[in-house]
Amino acid sequence: MPPEPAPRAVGLVAREVGLAEDEWIPYGRTKAKIPLAALQARRARPNGKLVVVSSITPTPAGEGKTTITIGLGQALWRVGSRAVIALRQPSIGPTLGQKGGGTGGGRAQVVPMEEINLHFTGDFHAVTTAHNLLAAALDNHLYHGNDLGIDPRQVLWRRVMDMNDRALRQIVLGLGGRAQGFPREDGFLITAASEVMALLCLAGDLDDLKARLARMLVAFTFAGKPVLAGELGVTGAMAALLRDAIQPNLVQTLEGTPALVHGGPFANIAHGCNSVVATKLALKLGDVCVTEAGFGFDLGAEKFFDIKCRYAGLTPDAVVLVATVRALKYHGTGEDLAALERGMANLDKHVEAIRLFRVPLLVAINRFPSDTERELGAVIDHAARLGVKAVVADVFGAGGAGGAELARQLLDLFARERSQFTPLYDWGLPVREKIALIAGKMYGADGVFYPKPVERLIDRIQDLGYGGLPICMAKTPRSLSDDPELRGRPRDFRVTVNDVRISAGAGFLVPITGDILTMPGLPKHPNAERIDVTHDGAITGLE
């Protein structure tokens, strides 16, 4: 591709969306922080339309959901609608591991790509530091007499780092004698799985952030009493570390479309959405907020609807479901047209799931160079039989121009259908019933299996008063089931819940299904082996 023009100065982007000079803080020439006061000043302004981009069950390479999100935002500007894009920040671990960067691709990218994919404005580092401060304070409390009576065998709060490292999943710390602390088993999560990251993205303001930090459950005492983070006395310092991190980051796309990139919880092990404050700000600054929810609709988008929208009081106006010929063939376990037709069952299930929420739906077919007109036509015709409009988009190759028809069809959908958004379940239902509803309605499971220790754990969770929290399922993104090898639309299966974790600060319960991991490992040849920096400071090999 020919080189794109240099990004505009971020001040021009800020002024274009109506931000005053004191409502953005420059981080270099092309990035800025937006103080929370900018959102507060616009509380009375009507919201724009809220569009959630999700996808069918993706292949390991992904289906270009972020690329479609960015390209659709660019296309909306081309057809006369002022869009503001709201995305998550990529995690460095997967960027240097197998997945690669998370800033879109081709002519549908947010920039500066290298900075966003790496350190950006330091938000991930702030989350990592705040999280590990609490871990250090807990071990320090054990060392200095343990006045709270914390049982070291029942410490729930692990450490985090923003890197894939399987060797740190299970560790023993405090070795080397009495002066080195209290020996105990521990482990690391990746930062994107941190409860601090999740609650940062769900907090409405600094006061809400501090309240959520204080009520995180970190351990149990010898007597079985919960120990909350606020009892360790450092949540004020954690909030201070997060003071700037809660402010959304303003950047732009290759075509100059405004984008708020903020927060980064994974969708397979957390709720998988960008921050509430960024989404709300985008709704105030534009006619349309185009945002995404991680992995397939069964993971990130279900949590967007049942957790984020409920906490933030948001009403989605439309879903754009991304499908690819490649993914449909993958689910049909072949490369011919028959495999494509078999794979349509996966699309069918996601369409059924979306309709349960009563939100208008449009299918975006992310075009790849290998796609044939016959294959694309087959997907369009199949979607039509489901009563859904499907539109081919080539935003990777043509940017906003390649998504113009998708943008026009979305605006037409707004005019024809009104969202009747309805959550999937009542938070007040028993824990097992909420899990069963998600497993049955979203995944197509026949039931849920709980080993006896997990049965007892759920009873304890309800006895402790946490049973009224929503459910944030941790599940493989590679299948509708909890088995990544089951492609298409699995049937006659049960979901196995091996653990349930209490994220009291974020405000949800996390059932751990199958063999899901909260600290990824690196592949044999990680992307880090291809990344370098030239003598003049240019980063190469980062995609």
C-alpha positions in Angstrom: 0.0 0.0 0.0 1.2 3.6 -0.6 2.1 5.4 2.6 -0.7 7.2 4.5 -0.4 10.9 5.3 1.0 11.7 8.7 -1.6 11.8 11.5 -3.1 15.2 12.3 -2.0 16.9 15.5 -4.3 15.5 18.3 -5.5 19.0 19.1 -7.2 19.2 15.7 -9.0 15.9 16.4 -10.0 17.1 19.8 -11.4 20.4 18.4 -13.3 18.5 15.7 -15.3 16.6 18.3 -16.0 19.8 20.3 -13.5 19.5 23.1 -12.3 22.8 24.6 -8.6 23.5 25.0 -8.7 22.6 28.7 -10.5 19.3 28.0 -7.6 17.4 26.6 -4.1 16.8 27.9 -1.5 16.1 25.1 0.8 13.0 25.4 3.1 13.9 22.5 1.8 15.1 19.1 -0.8 12.4 18.3 -2.2 11.2 21.7 -4.2 12.9 24.5 -5.9 12.1 27.8 -9.5 13.4 28.2 -10.2 14.5 31.9 -13.4 13.1 33.4 -14.7 16.6 33.7 -15.3 16.6 29.9 -17.9 13.9 30.3 -19.4 15.5 33.4 -19.9 18.8 31.4 -21.9 16.9 28.8 -24.2 14.9 31.0 -27.3 16.7 29.8 -26.4 16.3 26.1 -28.4 13.5 24.3 -26.5 10.3 23.5 -25.7 9.3 20.0 -26.4 5.8 18.7 -24.5 2.9 20.3 -23.3 0.2 17.9 -21.6 -3.0 19.2 -19.4 -4.9 16.8 -19.0 -8.6 17.6 -18.3 -11.7 15.6 -19.1 -15.3 15.0 -16.8 -17.8 16.7 -13.3 -16.7 15.4 -10.5 -18.8 14.1 -7.2 -18.6 16.0 -6.1 -15.8 13.6 -9.2 -13.7 14.4 -11.8 -12.4 11.9 -10.9 -8.7 11.8 -13.5 -7.4 14.3 -11.3 -4.5 15.3 -10.6 -3.7 11.6 -14.3 -3.7 10.8 -15.0 -1.5 13.9 -12.4 1.1 12.7 -13.4 0.9 9.0 -17.1 1.3 9.9 -16.3 4.4 11.9 -14.4 5.8 8.9 -17.2 4.9 6.6 -19.8 6.6 8.7 -17.9 9.9 8.3 -17.9 9.4 4.6 -21.7 9.1 4.4 -22.3 12.1 6.6 -22.5 10.7 10.1 -20.1 11.9 12.8 -18.8 8.6 14.4 -16.5 8.3 17.4 -14.8 4.9 17.8 -14.3 3.3 21.2 -11.8 0.5 21.5 -9.8 -1.4 24.1 -6.0 -1.0 24.3 -4.1 -4.1 23.2 -2.1 -6.1 25.8 1.6 -6.3 25.3 1.7 -10.0 26.1 -0.4 -11.2 23.1 1.2 -8.5 20.9 4.6 -10.0 21.5 3.2 -13.5 21.6 1.0 -15.1 19.0 -2.0 -12.8 18.3 -0.1 -9.7 17.3 -1.2 -6.1 17.7 -4.8 -4.9 18.2 -5.1 -1.7 16.3 -6.8 -2.9 13.1 -5.2 -3.6 9.8 -4.6 -2.3 6.3 -6.4 1.0 5.7 -8.5 0.6 8.8 -6.2 1.2 11.7 -5.9 3.5 14.7 -2.6 5.4 15.0 0.1 5.7 16.2 0.0 1.9 15.9 3.4 1.1 17.5 2.7 3.3 20.5 -0.8 2.0 21.1 0.3 -1.6 20.8 3.2 -1.1 23.3 3.3 1.4 26.2 0.8 3.9 24.9 0.0 6.4 27.7 1.0 4.0 30.5 -2.5 2.8 31.6 -1.5 -0.9 31.6 1.6 -0.1 33.7 -0.6 1.8 36.2 -3.0 -1.1 36.5 -0.1 -3.5 37.0 1.5 -1.3 39.6 -1.7 -0.7 41.5 -2.6 -4.4 41.5 0.9 -5.5 42.7 0.9 -2.8 45.4 -2.1 -4.6 47.0 -0.3 -8.0 46.6 2.8 -6.5 48.4 0.7 -5.0 51.1 -1.0 -8.3 51.8 2.3 -10.1 52.2 3.7 -7.3 54.2 0.7 -7.7 56.5 1.4 -11.4 57.0 5.1 -10.5 57.7 4.3 -7.9 60.4 2.1 -10.0 62.7 -1.0 -10.7 60.6 -3.5 -8.7 62.8 -6.4 -9.6 60.4 -5.7 -13.4 60.9 -5.4 -14.0 57.2 -5.0 -17.7 56.3 -2.0 -17.9 53.9 -3.7 -21.0 52.3 -6.7 -18.9 51.4 -5.1 -15.8 49.8 -7.0 -15.1 46.5 -5.0 -12.1 45.3 -2.3 -13.1 42.8 0.3 -10.8 41.2 0.1 -9.6 37.6 2.3 -8.7 34.7 1.6 -7.7 31.1 3.5 -10.5 29.5 2.7 -14.1 28.5 4.8 -16.3 30.8 3.6 -19.8 31.6 6.4 -20.3 34.2 4.7 -17.9 36.5 1.3 -19.5 36.6 2.1 -21.3 39.9 5.0 -20.1 42.1 6.2 -20.3 45.7 7.2 -16.9 47.2 8.8 -15.8 50.5 11.7 -18.4 50.4 15.1 -17.7 51.9 14.4 -17.4 55.6 12.3 -15.4 58.0 13.5 -12.0 56.8 12.2 -12.7 53.3 8.5 -13.0 54.3 6.0 -15.8 54.8 6.5 -18.7 52.4 3.3 -19.6 50.5 2.0 -20.6 47.1 1.0 -17.9 44.7 1.0 -17.2 41.0 0.7 -14.5 38.3 -2.2 -13.4 36.0 -1.7 -11.4 32.9 -2.6 -7.7 33.5 -5.7 -8.0 31.2 -7.1 -10.5 33.6 -6.6 -8.3 36.7 -9.7 -7.3 38.6 -8.2 -3.8 38.8 -8.3 -3.6 35.0 -12.0 -4.8 35.0 -13.2 -2.4 37.7 -11.2 0.5 36.1 -13.3 -0.2 32.9 -16.6 -0.3 34.8 -16.0 2.6 37.2 -18.0 5.7 36.4 -15.7 8.2 38.2 -12.9 8.4 40.8 -15.3 7.9 43.7 -16.8 4.8 42.1 -13.2 3.6 41.4 -12.2 3.9 45.0 -15.3 2.2 46.3 -14.8 -0.7 43.9 -11.1 -1.0 44.9 -12.0 -1.1 48.6 -14.5 -4.0 48.2 -12.3 -6.4 46.3 -12.1 -9.8 48.0 -8.4 -10.7 48.6 -8.4 -13.5 51.1 -10.2 -15.4 53.9 -9.2 -15.5 57.6 -8.5 -18.7 59.6 -12.1 -18.3 60.8 -13.4 -18.2 57.2 -14.2 -14.4 57.3 -13.7 -12.5 54.0 -10.8 -10.0 53.9 -11.4 -7.0 51.6 -8.8 -4.8 50.0 -9.9 -1.8 52.0 -8.8 -3.5 55.2 -5.2 -3.4 54.1 -5.1 0.4 53.9 -3.6 0.9 50.5 -6.6 1.4 48.2 -6.2 5.2 48.4 -2.7 4.8 47.0 -4.0 2.4 44.4 -6.5 5.1 43.3 -3.7 7.6 43.1 -1.7 5.3 40.8 -4.9 5.0 38.7 -5.8 8.7 38.7 -4.6 9.3 35.1 -5.4 5.8 33.9 -9.1 6.3 34.3 -9.0 9.1 31.8 -9.8 8.0 28.2 -7.2 8.2 25.5 -7.9 10.2 22.3 -6.2 9.1 19.1 -7.4 8.9 15.4 -7.6 6.4 12.5 -5.6 6.6 9.3 -8.4 8.7 7.9 -8.5 11.0 10.9 -11.7 9.6 12.5 -11.7 10.2 16.3 -11.1 7.2 18.4 -11.1 6.6 22.2 -8.8 3.7 23.1 -9.1 2.9 26.8 -8.9 -0.2 29.0 -8.1 -3.7 28.0 -9.8 -6.6 29.9 -9.8 -9.9 27.9 -13.2 -11.3 26.9 -12.4 -15.0 27.5 -11.3 -14.4 31.2 -12.9 -11.0 32.0 -15.7 -8.9 30.5 -13.9 -7.9 27.3 -15.1 -4.3 26.8 -13.5 -0.9 26.7 -14.2 1.5 29.6 -17.6 2.8 30.6 -16.3 6.4 30.6 -14.8 6.1 27.1 -18.1 4.7 25.7 -20.2 7.3 27.5 -17.9 10.1 26.2 -18.0 8.7 22.7 -21.8 8.8 22.9 -21.7 12.5 23.8 -19.1 13.5 21.3 -20.5 11.8 18.1 -23.7 10.9 16.3 -22.7 7.3 16.6 -20.4 5.4 19.0 -18.9 2.3 17.3 -17.4 0.0 19.9 -16.4 -3.6 20.0 -16.6 -6.5 22.4 -14.0 -9.2 22.5 -14.0 -12.5 20.6 -17.4 -14.0 19.6 -20.8 -12.8 20.6 -21.1 -15.6 23.2 -18.2 -14.0 25.1 -17.6 -10.3 24.9 -20.9 -9.1 23.6 -23.0 -11.1 26.0 -20.9 -9.5 28.9 -21.3 -6.1 27.2 -25.0 -6.5 27.4 -25.5 -8.3 30.7 -22.7 -6.6 32.7 -21.5 -3.3 31.2 -24.8 -2.0 29.9 -26.5 -2.9 33.2 -23.9 -1.2 35.3 -23.6 1.9 33.1 -27.3 2.3 32.1 -26.5 1.9 28.4 -28.9 0.8 25.7 -27.3 -0.6 22.5 -29.0 0.5 19.3 -27.5 -2.2 16.9 -25.2 -5.1 16.7 -22.8 -5.5 13.7 -21.9 -9.2 13.6 -18.6 -9.9 11.7 -18.4 -13.1 9.7 -15.7 -14.3 7.2 -15.7 -17.0 4.6 -12.5 -18.2 6.2 -14.1 -18.7 9.6 -17.3 -20.3 8.2 -15.1 -22.8 6.3 -13.1 -23.4 9.5 -16.3 -24.3 11.3 -17.4 -26.5 8.4 -14.0 -28.3 8.6 -13.1 -27.9 4.9 -12.2 -25.5 2.1 -15.0 -26.0 -0.4 -18.5 -24.6 -0.8 -20.0 -27.5 1.1 -17.8 -26.7 4.1 -18.9 -23.1 3.9 -22.5 -24.2 4.0 -21.8 -26.5 7.0 -20.1 -23.7 8.9 -23.2 -21.5 8.5 -24.6 -23.3 11.6 -22.2 -21.2 13.7 -23.6 -18.0 12.2 -27.1 -19.3 12.9 -26.4 -19.8 16.6 -25.0 -16.3 17.0 -27.9 -14.7 15.2 -30.3 -16.6 17.5 -28.3 -15.4 20.6 -28.4 -11.7 19.5 -32.2 -11.9 18.9 -32.7 -12.9 22.6 -31.5 -9.4 23.5 -34.0 -7.7 21.0 -31.3 -5.5 19.5 -31.4 -4.8 15.7 -28.7 -6.8 13.8 -26.6 -6.4 10.7 -24.0 -8.9 9.4 -20.7 -7.5 8.1 -18.8 -9.9 5.8 -15.1 -9.0 6.2 -13.7 -9.6 2.7 -10.4 -11.4 2.2 -8.5 -11.5 -1.1 -9.1 -15.2 -1.4 -13.0 -14.9 -1.2 -14.9 -15.7 -4.4 -18.1 -13.9 -5.4 -19.9 -17.3 -5.2 -18.8 -17.7 -1.6 -19.7 -14.2 -0.6 -23.1 -14.6 -2.3 -23.7 -17.8 -0.4 -23.2 -16.0 2.9 -25.5 -13.1 1.9 -28.2 -15.5 0.8 -28.0 -17.6 3.9 -28.2 -14.5 6.1 -31.3 -13.4 4.1 -33.0 -16.7 4.9 -32.4 -15.8 8.5 -34.1 -12.4 8.0 -30.8 -10.5 8.3 -29.1 -8.2 5.9 -25.5 -9.1 5.2 -23.1 -6.6 3.6 -19.6 -7.3 2.2 -17.0 -4.8 3.5 -13.4 -4.4 2.3 -12.1 -1.8 4.8 -8.7 -3.5 5.1 -8.0 -2.8 1.4 -10.0 0.4 0.9 -10.5 2.0 4.3 -13.8 3.9 4.8 -14.7 3.7 1.1 -14.7 -0.1 1.4 -17.3 0.1 4.2 -19.6 2.8 2.8 -22.4 0.4 1.9 -22.1 -1.1 5.4 -22.4 2.3 6.9 -25.5 3.2 4.8 -27.2 -0.1 5.7 -26.5 0.7 9.4 -28.1 4.1 9.1 -31.0 2.5 7.3 -31.3 -0.1 10.2 -31.5 2.8 12.7 -34.4 4.3 10.7 -36.3 1.0 10.3 -35.8 -0.8 13.7 -35.8 0.5 17.2 -33.9 -1.4 19.9 -36.0 -3.1 22.5 -32.9 -4.1 24.5 -33.6 -6.8 27.1 -30.9 -8.4 29.3 -30.7 -12.2 29.2 -31.2 -12.8 32.9 -32.1 -11.2 36.2 -29.1 -10.7 38.5 -31.2 -11.8 41.4 -31.5 -15.4 40.2 -29.5 -18.1 42.0 -25.9 -18.5 40.7 -26.4 -21.9 39.1 -29.5 -20.7 37.3 -27.7 -17.7 35.8 -24.8 -19.9 34.6 -27.3 -22.4 33.1 -29.1 -19.6 31.2 -25.9 -18.4 29.7 -24.6 -21.9 28.8 -27.9 -22.9 27.3 -29.0 -19.7 25.5 -25.6 -18.5 24.4 -23.6 -21.7 23.9 -26.4 -24.3 23.2 -25.3 -26.5 26.1 -27.6 -29.2 27.5 -26.5 -28.5 31.0 -23.7 -27.5 33.4 -21.5 -29.9 35.4 -20.0 -28.8 38.7 -17.5 -31.0 40.6 -18.5 -31.4 44.2 -15.9 -28.8 45.5 -17.3 -26.2 43.1 -20.9 -27.1 44.3 -19.8 -26.3 47.8 -18.0 -23.1 46.6 -21.1 -21.8 45.0 -23.1 -22.4 48.2 -20.5 -20.5 50.1 -20.5 -17.6 47.6 -24.3 -17.3 48.1 -24.0 -17.5 51.9 -21.4 -14.7 51.8 -23.9 -12.4 50.0 -22.3 -12.5 46.5 -25.0 -14.5 44.8 -26.7 -11.4 43.4 -23.7 -10.5 41.2 -23.8 -11.0 37.4 -21.9 -13.8 35.7 -18.7 -13.3 33.7 -17.9 -16.6 32.1 -14.3 -17.6 31.5 -14.4 -19.8 28.4 -12.4 -20.7 25.3 -13.1 -18.3 22.4 -12.5 -21.0 19.9 -15.8 -22.8 20.3 -19.3 -22.2 21.4 -18.6 -25.0 23.9 -15.9 -25.2 26.6 -13.9 -27.5 24.3 -11.8 -25.6 21.7 -11.9 -28.6 19.4 -15.6 -28.5 18.9 -16.2 -26.3 15.9 -19.4 -25.2 14.2 -22.5 -25.4 16.3 -21.8 -28.1 18.9 -24.7 -30.1 20.2 -25.3 -32.6 23.0 -22.7 -31.2 25.4 -22.4 -29.9 28.9 -20.2 -27.1 30.1 -17.9 -28.0 33.0 -17.3 -25.3 35.7 -14.0 -26.0 37.5 -13.9 -22.9 39.7 -15.8 -19.8 40.5 -13.9 -16.6 41.4 -15.4 -13.6 43.2 -14.6 -10.3 41.6 -16.5 -8.2 44.2 -14.9 -4.9 43.2 -15.5 -5.3 39.5 -19.0 -6.6 40.5 -19.3 -10.1 38.9 -18.6 -13.8 39.5 -16.2 -15.6 37.2 -17.0 -19.3 36.5 -13.8 -20.9 35.1 -14.8 -23.5 32.4 -12.8 -26.1 30.6 -9.0 -25.6 30.6 -9.1 -21.8 30.4 -5.9 -20.1 31.6 -5.6 -16.6 33.1 -1.8 -16.4 32.3 -1.1 -17.3 28.6 2.2 -18.8 27.4 4.3 -17.9 24.4 4.3 -20.0 21.2 7.5 -21.6 20.0 8.3 -18.6 17.8 6.6 -15.5 19.3 6.1 -12.3 17.4 8.8 -10.8 19.7 11.4 -12.6 17.5 10.4 -10.4 14.5 10.3 -7.1 16.2 13.3 -4.7 16.2 14.1 -1.0 16.2 16.3 0.8 13.6 19.1 3.2 14.3 16.8 6.2 14.0 14.2 4.7 16.5 11.6 3.3 14.0 10.0 0.1 15.3 9.8 -2.8 12.7 8.0 -6.1 12.6 5.1 -5.0 14.7 1.8 -5.9 13.1 
